[in-house]
Amino acid sequence: MEDELEELRKRKLMEYQAQLREQQRQAALKREYELQKRAAIRQILTPEARTRLANIRAVKPEFAEQIEIQLIQLAQSGRLMSKITDSQLKEILAKIQERKREFKIRRA
């Protein structure tokens, strides 16, 4: 009985350690992804545009994440010829906002 209890404890400890290692691995992958994303954004946007995106991130983090992903995809596909300026980013944001507004449904 005592041996079974000790074996169960060891198994549980090993499971917890495995979970912890997986969580640490996931956190490391997420940090690496964030570093790569920030480096890409640094190459895509001018400092003023990055500041605007940082301000958006403070208010709407999910929206900023979507913008970053779209910009990185544009850059990877070769559709960006130069860095995006603050005014160009404003235009992109305005177009995205227009698309979002088109899909709103109001019910009475």
N, C-alpha and C positions, 0 to 999 in steps of 0.2 A: 504494500500500500504506500509506504513512504517512498519507495523507488519510483512508483508510478507518478506520484505527486511531483517529485523532483524532475522526472522526465517531462512532465507537462509544463512545469515552470521553465525548463530549458527551451522547450519548443516555443513557448510564448515569447520568451526573451529573444530568440532568434527571429521570430516573426516581426517583433517590434524593431529590431535592428535592421532587418531587411526593408521595412517600411521607411525608417529613418534614412537609410541610404538612398532609397528611391526618391524621397522628398528632396534630399540634398542634390541629387542628380538633376531633378526637374528644375530646382531653383538655379542651378548652375547653367542649365540650358536656357532658361528664361533670361538670365543676366547676359549671356553671350548673344542671344537674339537681340536684346535691347541695345547692346553695344554696337552690333552690326547695323541695326536700324538707325541709330543716332549718327553713325559714321556716314551712312548713305544720305541721310537728310542733310548733313553738313555739306556734302558735295552737291546736293540738288538745289538747296535754298540759299539765298543771300542771308547775311546776318539779320537784316530787318525782317525778312520773311520768317526766319526761324523764331525771332522774338514774337511775332504775331501768332505763330503756331503754338508757341509755349503758353501764350496768354489764353488761347483757345483751349489748350490742354487743361489749364487750371479750372476752367469753367465746365467744359464738356470733354472729359478724357476719352470717351468712346468715339466721339466725332473726330477728335484729333488723331486717334489711332487709325480710323478709316482714311482720313486724308493722307497720312503718312504712307499707308500701304498703297494707296492709289498713285501717289507720287513716285514711290519706289518702283512700282510696276511700269509706270511710264518711262522712267529712266532705264530700266532693264530692257525694255522693248526698243530702246533707241529713239524714242519719240521726243526727247528733250534735247535741244541743241545747245542750250546754255542754262546757267543757273536761273531759277525762278525768282523774280524780284517780289518785293512786297506788293506792288500794284498788280502784278500778274496773279499772285496768290489771292488777293482780294477778288479778282475776277473769277477765279476758279471757285472760291467759296460762294460767291453770289450765284453762280450757275448751279452749284450743288443745292443751295437753299431753294432756288426756283423749282428744281426737280422735286424736292421734298414737299414743297407746298402744293404741288399739283396732285399729290396722292392723299391729301387730307379729306376725310369724309366726315361731314357733320350730320348729326341726326337731331331731329326736333323732338 
